[in-house]
Amino acid sequence: MRRSRVGLIFFVLLGVLCISGASASAQKIRSREIVPEADIDEEPLAVFRSIERAWLAGNAQDLAGLLSESRIFMEIRGIDRRGGYFTKPQGLYIFKDLFLSTKQTGFTFVKFHNLEKQDSRIYGMALRTYKINRNGGLYKDKVYVTLVKEGSRWAVAEIKSTW
């Protein structure tokens, strides 16, 4: 009797594990159906990662190299300049001013939109933390970056930050 009870418990636990494993596999399959991995262009993700690295390092030159050749909309908290449309060389100086007046302590993309649509704009949202050098205050905000396709490359068309 004891042996059959142990066997029964074993089969019940095995059944529960099989069902939960099948459910997890089904969820993975459903998520792939929504955004098939084969349809995601890796190049925009590489641009977002380059933005992260350059922003954290305070590298204005590398960030400016990722900007669109057309005018870029920029509105970034932490600089003493109004937002608006700027050329690529102006963007370089805006980043230089930003990194001179602030110390970037964190910058990570946490959300992306339209990755599966290779012919449209792609959006990324990053969480940023920074200190303002003159008062030492620590601030957090969200930075929204829009990429557009320019010929064969993805380039930054907009950068906006909000609280």
Rosetta silent file (secondary structure, phi, psi, omega in degrees, C-alpha in Angstrom):
SEQUENCE: MRRSRVGLIFFVLLGVLCISGASASAQKIRSREIVPEADIDEEPLAVFRSIERAWLAGNAQDLAGLLSESRIFMEIRGIDRRGGYFTKPQGLYIFKDLFLSTKQTGFTFVKFHNLEKQDSRIYGMALRTYKINRNGGLYKDKVYVTLVKEGSRWAVAEIKSTW
SCORE:     score description
SCORE:     0.000 S_00000001
   1 L     0.000  -46.572  179.855    0.000    0.000    0.000 S_00000001
   2 H   -61.056  -39.152 -179.038    2.770    2.417    0.952 S_00000001
   3 H   -65.449  -40.697  179.675    4.565    1.588   -2.287 S_00000001
   4 H   -69.875  -32.423  177.623    1.492    2.330   -4.430 S_00000001
   5 H   -67.234  -43.276  177.403    0.944    5.660   -2.611 S_00000001
   6 H   -62.517  -42.820  177.669    4.545    6.707   -3.340 S_00000001
   7 H   -62.204  -41.759  178.782    4.093    5.676   -6.958 S_00000001
   8 H   -63.365  -45.248  178.399    0.869    7.652   -7.211 S_00000001
   9 H   -61.217  -42.523  179.195    2.499   10.773   -5.727 S_00000001
  10 H   -58.584  -47.465 -179.002    5.404   10.373   -8.159 S_00000001
  11 H   -67.924  -34.169  177.115    3.081   10.206  -11.179 S_00000001
  12 H   -65.963  -46.845  178.585    1.013   13.163   -9.969 S_00000001
  13 H   -63.402  -40.583  177.828    4.147   15.300   -9.516 S_00000001
  14 H   -61.790  -40.715  177.830    5.474   14.166  -12.877 S_00000001
  15 H   -63.723  -42.205  178.676    2.164   15.146  -14.484 S_00000001
  16 H   -62.514  -44.118  178.537    2.235   18.591  -12.868 S_00000001
  17 H   -62.417  -41.532  179.665    5.790   19.165  -14.100 S_00000001
  18 H   -64.658  -42.188 -179.497    4.884   18.094  -17.627 S_00000001
  19 H   -66.670  -44.476 -179.089    1.840   20.373  -17.734 S_00000001
  20 H   -67.249  -36.484  176.864    3.741   23.396  -16.378 S_00000001
  21 H   -65.416  -39.777  178.378    6.599   22.747  -18.816 S_00000001
  22 H   -65.947  -37.719  179.092    4.160   22.524  -21.717 S_00000001
  23 H   -64.938  -42.671  178.681    2.547   25.783  -20.599 S_00000001
  24 H   -64.327  -40.633  178.324    5.922   27.556  -20.511 S_00000001
  25 H   -64.631  -39.733  179.050    6.765   26.206  -23.967 S_00000001
  26 H   -63.918  -38.090  178.739    3.402   27.368  -25.282 S_00000001
  27 H   -65.751  -40.114  177.883    4.053   30.872  -23.895 S_00000001
  28 H   -62.382  -43.478 -179.824    7.440   31.002  -25.646 S_00000001
  29 H   -63.647  -44.265  179.128    5.850   29.932  -28.925 S_00000001
  30 H   -61.108  -40.964 -179.486    3.074   32.526  -28.571 S_00000001
  31 H   -65.396  -34.452  176.838    5.617   35.306  -27.919 S_00000001
  32 H   -69.651  -31.701  178.554    7.510   34.300  -31.064 S_00000001
  33 H   -67.826  -33.875  179.903    4.272   34.405  -33.032 S_00000001
  34 H   -69.607  -49.353  178.331    3.716   38.008  -31.947 S_00000001
  35 L  -131.660   90.894 -179.086    7.233   39.151  -32.916 S_00000001
  36 L   -60.356  133.027 -177.699    9.054   36.443  -34.850 S_00000001
  37 H   -59.216  -33.495 -178.177   12.762   36.539  -34.041 S_00000001
  38 H   -66.832  -23.205 -177.495   13.656   36.167  -37.721 S_00000001
  39 H   -89.028   -5.387 -178.369   11.829   39.418  -38.507 S_00000001
  40 L   -88.148  123.657  178.016   13.747   41.572  -36.013 S_00000001
  41 L   -78.109  123.987 -177.484   16.523   43.623  -37.577 S_00000001
  42 H   -75.192  -21.546 -176.306   19.593   43.460  -35.315 S_00000001
  43 H   -61.604  -44.973  177.575   21.062   46.729  -36.647 S_00000001
  44 H   -61.429  -37.506  177.511   18.712   49.073  -34.722 S_00000001
  45 H   -62.882  -37.511  177.333   19.466   47.159  -31.513 S_00000001
  46 H   -64.619  -37.388  177.415   23.176   47.643  -32.187 S_00000001
  47 H   -65.887  -44.431  178.223   22.562   51.403  -32.566 S_00000001
  48 H   -60.560  -40.191  178.611   20.664   51.500  -29.258 S_00000001
  49 H   -66.929  -36.318  176.790   23.557   49.643  -27.546 S_00000001
  50 H   -65.612  -37.514  176.615   26.041   52.102  -29.058 S_00000001
  51 H   -63.119  -45.534  178.583   23.980   54.977  -27.670 S_00000001
  52 H   -55.592  -50.877 -177.308   24.054   53.357  -24.210 S_00000001
  53 H   -61.859  -47.472 -177.672   27.837   52.938  -24.269 S_00000001
  54 H   -65.772  -40.610 -178.280   28.552   56.425  -25.584 S_00000001
  55 H   -64.407  -47.130  179.989   26.090   58.110  -23.211 S_00000001
  56 H   -63.770  -36.052  179.912   27.487   56.369  -20.133 S_00000001
  57 H   -79.663  -10.026 -176.758   31.053   57.158  -21.190 S_00000001
  58 L    69.318   33.455 -176.293   30.150   60.799  -21.865 S_00000001
  59 L   -96.154   92.163 -177.819   31.428   60.432  -25.421 S_00000001
  60 H   -63.609  -37.084 -178.163   29.826   63.280  -27.382 S_00000001
  61 H   -62.929  -46.438  179.703   31.733   62.425  -30.576 S_00000001
  62 H   -65.625  -40.097  178.086   30.419   58.846  -30.721 S_00000001
  63 H   -63.678  -44.411 -179.919   26.855   59.987  -29.965 S_00000001
  64 H   -62.728  -31.631  178.455   26.982   62.664  -32.654 S_00000001
  65 H   -65.927  -19.446  179.734   28.169   60.027  -35.135 S_00000001
  66 L   -91.195   -6.198 -176.807   24.867   58.184  -34.620 S_00000001
  67 E   -76.223  154.693  177.763   22.732   61.249  -35.419 S_00000001
  68 L   -64.951  152.762  174.767   20.756   61.680  -38.621 S_00000001
  69 L   -74.401  -21.010  175.364   22.173   63.745  -41.455 S_00000001
  70 L   -82.500  178.054  177.378   18.853   65.628  -41.428 S_00000001
  71 L   -66.449  143.168 -176.004   17.842   67.940  -38.626 S_00000001
  72 E  -114.829  136.153  173.853   17.363   66.162  -35.290 S_00000001
  73 E   -86.254  125.025  179.890   14.809   67.051  -32.623 S_00000001
  74 E  -133.653  129.544  174.009   16.552   67.222  -29.243 S_00000001
  75 E  -145.379   96.771 -171.493   15.109   68.150  -25.880 S_00000001
  76 L  -120.013  125.578  176.522   17.341   66.852  -23.092 S_00000001
  77 L   -69.507  144.654  179.361   17.030   67.694  -19.410 S_00000001
  78 L   105.159   -3.312  175.430   20.256   68.757  -17.761 S_00000001
  79 L  -119.323  154.550 -178.536   21.358   71.291  -20.362 S_00000001
  80 L   -93.424   53.706 -177.827   20.722   75.028  -20.379 S_00000001
  81 L  -145.246  140.817  176.132   19.228   75.085  -23.852 S_00000001
  82 L   -70.192  151.702  175.677   15.682   74.917  -25.172 S_00000001
  83 L   -71.698  159.703  178.489   14.674   71.919  -27.196 S_00000001
  84 E   168.935 -164.991  179.639   14.291   72.173  -30.933 S_00000001
  85 E   -96.558  133.549 -175.664   15.627   70.994  -34.268 S_00000001
  86 E  -135.138  157.137  173.900   19.390   70.914  -34.662 S_00000001
  87 L   -82.244  169.734  179.448   21.970   69.880  -37.238 S_00000001
  88 H   -60.214  -45.079  177.125   24.405   67.063  -36.597 S_00000001
  89 H   -63.224  -36.231  176.487   27.295   69.464  -35.709 S_00000001
  90 H   -65.267  -37.358  177.252   24.998   71.349  -33.321 S_00000001
  91 H   -59.907  -39.178  177.655   24.071   68.009  -31.736 S_00000001
  92 H   -58.042  -46.069 -178.655   27.763   67.368  -31.064 S_00000001
  93 H   -70.499  -31.690  175.562   28.023   70.633  -29.102 S_00000001
  94 H   -64.477  -44.257  177.408   24.803   69.931  -27.215 S_00000001
  95 H   -64.599  -40.827  177.690   26.220   66.582  -26.083 S_00000001
  96 H   -59.867  -45.562  177.457   29.535   68.219  -25.150 S_00000001
  97 H   -60.545  -43.499  179.942   27.661   70.793  -23.022 S_00000001
  98 H   -59.072  -46.855 -175.662   25.573   68.031  -21.439 S_00000001
  99 H   -76.943  -19.405  172.923   28.597   65.972  -20.460 S_00000001
 100 H   -77.507  -33.634 -175.819   30.482   68.996  -19.138 S_00000001
 101 H   -94.203  -12.405 -178.730   27.587   70.057  -16.888 S_00000001
 102 E  -136.209  158.279  171.402   26.455   66.584  -15.749 S_00000001
 103 E  -113.917  118.142 -179.524   27.895   63.219  -14.767 S_00000001
 104 E   -78.697  122.225 -178.860   25.935   60.337  -16.268 S_00000001
 105 E  -107.716  -13.887  177.759   25.564   57.554  -13.686 S_00000001
 106 E  -163.345  141.574  176.732   23.146   55.289  -15.560 S_00000001
 107 E  -161.052  106.293 -176.698   21.683   54.917  -19.031 S_00000001
 108 E  -140.090  129.038  174.449   19.911   51.721  -20.104 S_00000001
 109 E   -74.210  132.639 -177.597   17.280   51.044  -22.755 S_00000001
 110 E  -120.253  -16.772  179.698   14.379   49.138  -21.253 S_00000001
 111 E  -142.800  147.678  176.177   11.695   49.219  -23.994 S_00000001
 112 E  -135.479  148.244  176.904   11.593   49.130  -27.773 S_00000001
 113 E  -132.299  142.699  176.048    8.748   49.645  -30.248 S_00000001
 114 L    71.679   23.559  178.710    8.454   48.713  -33.955 S_00000001
 115 L   -62.648  -29.260 -177.781   11.535   46.450  -34.009 S_00000001
 116 L   -80.740  -10.742 -179.305    9.708   44.069  -36.318 S_00000001
 117 L  -102.922   98.953 -173.177    8.955   46.827  -38.861 S_00000001
 118 L   -76.637  -10.128 -176.766   12.182   47.397  -40.724 S_00000001
 119 L  -107.355   12.493 -177.933   10.827   50.164  -42.951 S_00000001
 120 L  -127.443 -171.495  176.462    9.519   52.534  -40.266 S_00000001
 121 L   -74.336  145.282  176.573   10.657   54.475  -37.247 S_00000001
 122 E  -119.724  135.715 -175.376   11.925   52.481  -34.290 S_00000001
 123 E  -115.503  143.306  173.770   11.552   53.808  -30.766 S_00000001
 124 E  -133.850  144.921  176.195   13.532   53.058  -27.617 S_00000001
 125 E  -119.126  125.661  179.512   13.009   54.215  -24.048 S_00000001
 126 E  -113.512  150.099  171.085   15.984   54.432  -21.694 S_00000001
 127 E  -100.007  130.398 -175.468   16.149   55.081  -17.982 S_00000001
 128 E  -125.686  141.350  168.983   18.821   57.617  -17.122 S_00000001
 129 E  -126.199  142.306 -178.142   20.352   58.817  -13.861 S_00000001
 130 E  -155.555  158.439  175.433   22.727   61.762  -13.697 S_00000001
 131 E  -113.092  138.713  173.387   24.245   64.318  -11.354 S_00000001
 132 E   -87.448  124.382 -172.252   24.378   68.014  -12.089 S_00000001
 133 L   -60.841  -37.685 -173.651   27.961   69.093  -11.427 S_00000001
 134 L   -73.878  -27.066  179.931   27.234   72.545   -9.971 S_00000001
 135 L  -121.348   -6.628  176.544   24.832   71.369   -7.232 S_00000001
 136 L    73.392    3.689 -179.697   25.543   67.641   -6.962 S_00000001
 137 L   -67.253  142.075  177.432   21.850   66.712   -7.146 S_00000001
 138 E   -97.907  130.690 -176.724   20.992   63.245   -8.423 S_00000001
 139 E  -128.345  153.385  175.826   18.210   63.096  -11.019 S_00000001
 140 E  -128.454  143.415  173.428   16.341   60.368  -12.883 S_00000001
 141 E  -156.014  178.233  176.488   14.412   60.626  -16.111 S_00000001
 142 E  -110.608  137.611  178.167   13.317   58.726  -19.192 S_00000001
 143 E  -117.546  122.809  179.396   14.989   59.318  -22.528 S_00000001
 144 E  -102.366  127.299 -178.226   13.049   58.518  -25.689 S_00000001
 145 E  -122.961  131.590  177.641   15.104   57.923  -28.832 S_00000001
 146 E  -112.627  128.207  175.657   13.672   57.556  -32.331 S_00000001
 147 E  -105.118  143.946  173.930   15.672   55.890  -35.089 S_00000001
 148 E  -127.516  155.481  178.759   14.992   56.308  -38.809 S_00000001
 149 E   -84.819  123.990  176.039   16.416   54.455  -41.781 S_00000001
 150 E  -121.602  100.212 -175.580   18.828   56.596  -43.814 S_00000001
 151 L    65.559 -117.126 -178.500   19.982   54.640  -46.811 S_00000001
 152 L  -100.905    2.058 -177.468   21.522   51.485  -45.399 S_00000001
 153 E  -121.871  157.017  173.147   21.945   52.680  -41.794 S_00000001
 154 E   -94.656  134.962 -177.282   19.727   53.477  -38.837 S_00000001
 155 E  -133.761  155.526 -179.902   20.231   56.975  -37.424 S_00000001
 156 E   -76.371  124.580  178.303   18.903   58.982  -34.476 S_00000001
 157 E  -106.184  -27.465 -177.711   16.122   61.383  -35.513 S_00000001
 158 E  -147.172  142.616  171.283   14.808   62.431  -32.061 S_00000001
 159 E  -138.206  120.024  179.719   15.972   62.473  -28.462 S_00000001
 160 E  -134.157  139.967  175.064   13.572   63.656  -25.758 S_00000001
 161 E  -121.241  147.036  179.996   13.770   63.293  -22.013 S_00000001
 162 E  -138.833  159.263  178.024   10.938   63.536  -19.492 S_00000001
 163 L   -74.238    0.000    0.000   10.628   63.147  -15.756 S_00000001
